């Protein structure tokens, strides 16, 4: 039987340390909060076409 490739240890996407079970995929609560802060501040963005500016509405 062919050998299965060994799974790589999961790494924290913020600092690169080994991920810990209660915070997976992060290594700690701190890194989890850092990542959330980056999403909320807009540091992370999904590439796409630029949004069209809204036209001024006249009442």
C-alpha positions, 0 to 999 in steps of 0.5 A, a space after each residue: 500500500 502506498 504511504 499517505 502523505 503526512 499532514 503538515 502541522 497547522 500554523 497560525 495565520 497571524 504569527 506562524 506558531 503552531 495552532 492550538 485546539 481551542 483557538 484553531 486556526 490560531 495559536 491564541 486568543 490574542 492572534 484570534 482578536 488581531 485577525 478580527 481587528 484586521 477584518 473590521 478595519 478593512 486591512 483584508 480585502 477580497 479583490 474585485 472590480 471597483 465599485 461604481 460611485 453612486 449618483 447624487 440623488 436630487 429630491 
